[in-house]
Amino acid sequence: MEYSKNTEIAAQFLIAEFNALQERAKNFEEIKANRVNFFLLIVAAVGAIISAADQIKVLQQYFLESILLAAVVLLLLGLSTLQHSVYYSSAIVDFFRRAGRIRHWFIDFDRTIEDHFPFEPADDRPNYYWKRDRFIEKFQLNLWRGGEPIIVIFNVISVLTIAECILLKSSYFSWIMSSMFLLPLAIATWVLQIRYVDKRVQKV
């Protein structure tokens, strides 16, 4: 198919934009992975320090306080990491959708090439949600293909650790009463984080 000069310029420009989108998505994936890996590295380092606390005299004296402080720091770092991870995940999906719009532009000129496209040439893919039986299943996000579930799990553990340290300071709670309190807290912490992710995605 012959293109006019203006069309050829537009095609070259769109190809350059398409490559830029792909490169940007790749960079965002790397940044997101690096942030999650950094968070996991800090978690591992803190865990190693706590496990060796019985050999450190300062931590022996303030063992419970040290665990509480470590849990608070990990929780704050985990929430920050989750926030950035969701942002990068949303941006990556947006880049892929914009790339699909460019694919559609080329198909408008020649429908015969549509069957040769490895990805759907549309600006509404990939989905932000998994769909099942015509109903959108909340909290089963297509974005959760990366490190978000891991971050959420560690945030739940941090919250439970903080709560357990506080309960251990009190003489009014036995381990049975503590368990009855920690289970609903774990569920609530999990749901709140997922609702946060859900709200962030809806804004997109």
N, C-alpha and C positions, 0 to 999 in steps of 0.2 A: 504494500500500500504506500502510495506516494504522499509525503507530507509537505505542506507549505513550509517556507523558511521560518515563520513565526511558530508553527507547530513543532518544528525540529528544535528550536530554541527552548520552547516550553518543555519538551520531552527531556532534553538534556538537563534542564533545571530540576525537573521532578526526579530524575535519576540521581542527581547529586543530593537532593533532599532525602530521598529514600535511603541512600547509603549513610547519610548523616544520622537519620533516625535509628538505623540499625546499630551504628557505632555508639550512639548515645544510650540506647537500651543496654548494650553490652557493658558500657562503662558504669551505668547505674546498677546492673547486676553485680559487678565486681565491688562497687562501693558498699552495696547492701551486704554482700557476703563478708567483706572485710569487717564491717561493723558487728555483725553477728559473731564472727570468729574472735574479735577482740573481746566481746562480752563473755564468750565462753572461756577465753583465756583467763580473764579476771576471775571468773567463777572457779576455775580449776586452781588458780593461785591461792585464792582465799580458802578453798577447801583443803589444800595442802598445808596451809598455815594453821588452820583449826585442828587438823588431824595431828599436827606436831605440837599442839599447844601444851601437852603434858610435859614437854621437855623445855618449855620456855617459862621461866619463873614469873615473869610479869603477867603472862596470860594465865598462869595457874591461879594467881591471886584474884584476877578479874576475868575468869573464864566466861561466865554467863554474860557479863557486860561486853566482852570482846565479840562473842557470837552475835549479840544484839546489834552492835555497831556494824559488824560485817554484813548482817542481813539487811539493815537499813541502806547501807551503801549499794549493795547488790540490787535492792529493789528500785532505788532511784536510777541506777544505771540501766536496769532492765526496762523500766518504763520509758526512758529516753531512747533506748535502742529500739523498742517496739514502735514508738512514734515515728522514728526515721525510717524504719523498715517498711511500715505501711505506706509512707510517703513515696519511697522508691518503687515499691510494688505497683502502686497506682500509676505512677509516672511511666513505668515500663509498659503497662497495659495500654496507656494512652498513646505511647510511641508506636506500638504495634497496630493500633487502630488507625492512626494517621498513615502508617505505611500501607495499610489495606485500602485506604482512600486513594492513594497513588496508584496501586494496582488496578483499581476500578477505572481510573482515568484511561489507562492503556487499553483495557478491555472495551471501553466505549468506542475505540477506533477499530478494533478487530476482535469480534466475538470468538473467532476460531482459536485464539490463544488461551481462552479461559480454562480449557481442560488441562493445560500444561502448567498451570499455576500450582505450586506446592501448598499454598495457603489460600484461604478463602479471601477473595478480593472484595471485602466489605469493611465499612468503618464502624461496625458494631460487634466486632470480634477482636480479641478473645473476650469471653464473658467475664464479668466481675463475679458472677454467681454460678454455681452448679445448678442445673435445672433438673427436676425430677417430676415426672408425671404432671406436667403443666403447672406445677407449683414451684415457686422459688424457695428453696430451702435456706432459711436464714442461718447464718453462722457457718455454712459450708461454702466458704469463699474459694474461688479459683485462685485468689491471691495467696492462699495458704499452701503454696507449693514450696516455700522456702523455709526460712528460719523462724517465722512467727510462732508456730506452735511450741518450739523449743523455748523461746523467750517467755511465752505465757506460762509454761510449766515451771520455769525457774522463778518467775515472779510469784507464782502461787506458793512455791516452797519458801521463798523469802518472807512472804506475809505470814505463813504458818510458823516459821521460825521466830519471827518477831512476837507473835501472839503467844507462843509456847514459852518464850523467855519471860514475858510479862506474867503469865500464869504461874510459872515456877517461882516467881518472886512473892506470889501470894500464897498464903497458907489455907485459903478457903477452897482451893480446887484440888481434887484428887486427879489421878491420871485418867479415871473413867469419865469424870466431869469434863476434863480437858479434851478428851477424844470426842465427846458429844458436842463440844463447842467448835472444835477445829474442822470437823467434817463439813458442816454448813458454811463455815468461813472459806474453806477451800473451793466449794462449789460457787459461792458468791463472787469470790475473786476471779475465778475462771470466767464466769458469765459476764461480769463487768468489763473485763478486758476484751472479750469477744464483741460485746455491744459497742465498745469504743471503736474497735476496728470496723464494725458494721457501719457506724455513723460516719466515720471518715470516708469509707468507700462510697456511701450514698451521696456525699457532697461532690464527688467526682462526676 
